């Protein structure tokens, strides 16, 4: 299988090797997933929302996983012991689903509604388009004997603070290949204005951040995978923001995701690199993303564009 993970789909010219016809479907789905990451999204959203106002006839909205189930899931996550983890979703979150079933394929796209109208509109549009892209994409493909095309989209939410939120979508498709095709897309938002953020939007020194992430992730992934993967790790962590487009803000810092084929083969699965918030402080993270104390371990630092000393004064 080629490298068809969602972070690469935003630039079809990079990295895609469609070795099998069924990979075209995965590519189309991932392109739809990554469409929300493109710079064109904010300017075209209203027009696109109008064209996608109604779901396909066979798609049904299932809201059974609403606030009550979300509260139960939140309570279960809070009860788990162990080190600090991503905060659970806000109490007002509701899980919604678009479901499509016919003789050729089965699709379920789960997505959150977080109580912010701007964010909720984006997520609703994204979920509709993801379902439609997959259903339309498999329409021209031949179903194997006893086979059926399928796609499942699920998500998890992380809140580093009350002002920011990240959503990690995981996508699994079955299109007749030797194994399921995994995909991923991430969204991060400023909850104060509903604005979607790229990783470079979160830091006042994006150029310095990019160089740091490239070196830091290269060292840790190479230590994990070994010298046999040196070339693929080097390519997959080169200083290009596209290589770090899959990320989540967490209470402890930043998690970078590397899907199969970006830094290693399919058998090694998805890899991730966790970066502590205090290591990110020199690159001027936006105020409110992480507590000030994360930036106070090395004396005077720049945190959120403001000077902070060891006493916490600003």
C-alpha positions in Angstrom: 0.0 0.0 0.0 1.1 3.5 -0.7 1.4 6.4 1.8 -2.2 7.6 1.7 -2.5 8.9 5.3 -4.6 12.0 5.7 -1.9 14.4 6.5 -0.3 13.9 3.1 -3.6 14.3 1.2 -3.6 18.0 1.6 -0.9 18.0 -1.0 -1.6 15.2 -3.6 1.8 15.7 -5.3 3.7 14.6 -2.2 4.1 10.9 -1.2 1.1 9.2 -2.8 1.7 5.8 -4.5 -1.6 4.5 -5.6 -0.4 0.9 -6.3 -3.9 -0.6 -6.2 -7.2 0.8 -7.7 -8.9 0.6 -4.4 -6.4 3.0 -3.0 -8.1 5.7 -5.0 -11.0 5.5 -2.6 -8.7 5.9 0.4 -7.0 8.8 -1.3 -10.4 10.5 -2.0 -11.5 10.0 1.6 -8.2 11.3 3.0 -8.4 14.3 0.6 -11.8 15.1 2.0 -10.5 14.7 5.6 -7.6 17.0 4.9 -9.7 19.5 3.0 -10.5 21.1 6.3 -6.8 21.7 6.8 -6.3 23.7 3.7 -6.1 27.5 3.6 -9.1 27.7 1.3 -11.5 26.3 3.9 -12.4 29.4 5.8 -13.3 31.4 2.7 -15.4 28.6 1.1 -17.1 27.2 4.2 -20.5 29.0 3.9 -20.9 28.2 0.3 -20.0 24.6 0.9 -22.3 24.3 3.8 -25.2 25.5 1.7 -24.5 22.8 -0.9 -24.2 20.1 1.8 -27.3 21.3 3.8 -29.1 17.9 3.4 -27.5 14.5 4.0 -27.6 11.9 1.2 -31.0 10.0 1.2 -29.6 6.9 2.7 -27.7 8.7 5.5 -29.4 8.9 8.8 -28.6 11.2 11.7 -28.2 9.2 14.9 -28.1 11.3 18.0 -28.5 8.5 20.5 -24.9 9.1 21.7 -25.8 12.6 23.1 -24.9 14.5 26.2 -26.0 11.7 28.6 -23.7 9.1 27.1 -20.9 11.8 26.9 -21.3 12.4 30.6 -21.0 8.7 31.3 -17.9 8.5 29.2 -16.5 11.5 30.9 -17.1 10.0 34.4 -15.4 6.7 33.3 -12.4 8.6 32.0 -12.1 10.6 35.2 -12.2 7.4 37.3 -9.1 5.9 35.7 -6.0 6.1 37.8 -2.6 7.0 36.5 -0.6 10.0 35.3 -2.1 13.2 33.9 -4.1 12.5 30.8 -6.0 14.6 28.3 -9.0 16.2 29.9 -12.3 14.7 28.9 -14.7 16.4 26.5 -16.7 19.4 27.8 -19.9 18.4 29.7 -22.0 19.9 26.8 -20.4 17.7 24.1 -22.8 15.5 22.1 -21.7 12.7 19.8 -23.5 12.6 16.5 -23.3 10.1 13.7 -23.9 9.9 10.0 -24.7 6.3 8.9 -25.0 4.9 5.4 -25.8 1.3 4.6 -26.5 -0.4 1.3 -25.6 -3.6 -0.5 -22.2 -2.2 -1.4 -20.9 -0.4 1.6 -21.4 0.4 5.3 -20.3 3.8 6.7 -20.4 5.3 10.2 -19.0 8.8 10.8 -19.0 9.8 14.5 -18.2 13.4 15.3 -18.6 15.8 18.3 -20.7 18.9 18.8 -19.1 21.0 21.4 -21.6 23.8 22.0 -19.8 26.4 19.8 -21.9 27.2 16.7 -19.0 28.0 14.5 -17.0 24.9 15.4 -20.1 22.7 15.3 -20.9 23.9 11.8 -17.4 23.0 10.6 -17.5 19.6 12.1 -21.0 18.8 10.8 -20.0 19.9 7.2 -16.8 17.8 7.5 -18.7 14.7 8.6 -21.2 15.0 5.7 -18.5 15.5 3.1 -16.5 12.6 4.5 -19.4 10.2 4.2 -20.4 11.4 0.7 -16.8 11.2 -0.6 -16.4 7.6 0.5 -19.9 6.4 -0.8 -19.3 8.2 -4.2 -15.7 6.9 -4.4 -16.6 3.2 -4.0 -19.5 3.5 -6.4 -17.4 2.7 -9.5 -15.3 -0.1 -7.8 -16.1 -3.8 -8.1 -16.9 -5.5 -4.8 -14.9 -8.6 -4.2 -16.6 -12.0 -3.7 -18.4 -11.9 -0.3 -16.9 -8.4 0.3 -18.3 -5.1 1.2 -16.7 -1.6 1.4 -16.7 0.0 4.9 -15.5 3.0 6.7 -15.6 3.9 10.4 -14.7 7.3 11.8 -14.3 7.8 15.5 -12.7 10.5 17.6 -11.2 11.6 20.9 -11.1 15.1 22.5 -8.2 16.7 24.4 -8.4 20.0 26.3 -5.1 21.5 27.5 -7.1 24.4 29.1 -10.5 25.9 29.1 -9.7 28.0 26.1 -8.4 25.5 23.6 -9.5 22.1 22.4 -8.1 19.4 20.0 -10.0 16.6 18.2 -8.3 13.5 16.8 -10.3 11.6 14.2 -9.3 8.1 13.4 -10.5 6.6 10.1 -10.5 2.9 9.2 -11.5 1.9 5.7 -12.0 -1.6 4.1 -11.7 -1.4 0.3 -10.6 -4.9 -0.6 -6.9 -4.6 0.2 -4.7 -7.0 2.2 -5.5 -5.1 5.4 -7.7 -2.2 6.6 -6.4 1.2 5.7 -5.9 3.5 8.7 -6.2 7.3 8.4 -6.2 10.3 10.7 -7.0 13.9 10.8 -6.8 16.4 13.7 -8.4 19.7 14.5 -7.5 22.2 17.1 -9.6 25.2 18.1 -9.5 28.4 20.0 -12.8 28.2 22.0 -13.0 31.9 22.6 -13.7 32.7 18.9 -14.2 29.3 17.3 -11.1 29.7 15.1 -9.4 26.6 13.8 -5.6 26.6 14.4 -2.7 25.1 12.5 0.4 24.3 14.6 2.1 27.5 13.4 -0.8 29.6 14.6 -0.2 28.5 18.2 3.4 29.8 18.5 5.0 33.2 18.1 8.2 31.7 16.7 7.0 29.1 14.1 10.3 28.9 12.3 12.2 28.1 15.5 9.4 25.6 16.5 9.7 23.8 13.2 13.4 23.3 13.5 13.0 22.1 17.1 10.1 19.6 16.2 12.1 18.2 13.3 15.2 17.5 15.5 13.3 16.4 18.5 10.9 14.0 16.7 13.7 12.6 14.6 15.8 11.7 17.6 13.0 10.0 19.5 11.5 8.1 16.5 15.0 6.8 15.5 15.6 5.7 19.0 12.3 3.8 18.9 12.5 2.3 15.4 16.3 1.8 15.0 18.9 2.6 12.4 17.2 0.5 9.7 14.5 3.3 9.5 16.9 6.2 9.5 16.1 7.4 5.9 12.3 7.1 6.3 12.4 8.8 9.8 14.6 11.6 8.3 12.2 12.2 5.5 9.1 12.0 7.6 10.4 14.5 10.2 12.1 16.9 7.8 11.4 20.6 8.6 8.2 20.9 6.7 5.0 21.8 8.6 3.1 19.2 6.5 5.0 16.6 8.4 3.6 18.0 11.7 0.1 18.7 10.6 -1.3 15.9 12.7 -1.1 17.0 16.3 -3.1 17.4 19.5 -2.8 19.9 22.3 -2.8 18.1 25.7 -2.7 19.3 29.3 1.0 18.3 29.4 2.1 19.7 26.0 1.8 18.5 22.5 1.4 15.1 20.8 2.6 14.7 17.3 1.2 11.8 15.2 3.0 9.9 12.5 0.7 7.5 10.6 1.8 4.3 8.9 4.2 4.9 6.0 5.3 8.4 7.1 8.3 7.2 9.2 8.0 3.4 9.1 6.1 0.6 7.3 2.5 -0.5 8.0 3.6 -3.3 10.4 5.0 -0.7 12.8 1.7 1.1 12.9 1.1 4.7 14.0 3.8 6.4 15.9 3.6 9.5 18.1 6.0 11.8 19.9 5.0 13.7 23.1 6.6 17.1 23.6 6.4 18.5 27.1 5.0 22.1 27.4 8.2 23.4 29.1 10.2 22.4 26.0 7.8 24.4 23.9 8.0 27.6 26.0 11.0 29.2 24.1 8.8 29.2 21.0 6.3 31.6 22.5 3.0 29.6 22.8 -0.2 31.6 22.9 -1.4 32.7 26.2 -3.9 30.4 27.8 -2.8 27.2 26.0 -0.8 25.8 29.0 -0.4 27.0 32.6 2.3 29.6 33.1 4.2 27.2 35.4 5.2 25.0 32.5 7.5 27.7 31.3 9.2 28.5 34.6 11.7 25.6 34.9 14.5 27.3 33.1 14.4 30.9 34.5 13.2 33.7 32.3 11.3 32.5 29.2 8.9 33.8 26.7 5.4 32.4 27.3 2.5 33.5 25.3 4.4 36.5 24.1 5.0 37.8 27.7 8.0 37.5 30.0 7.6 35.2 33.0 10.1 34.7 35.8 10.4 31.9 38.3 8.1 33.6 40.7 5.3 33.6 38.1 5.2 37.4 37.7 4.5 38.8 34.3 
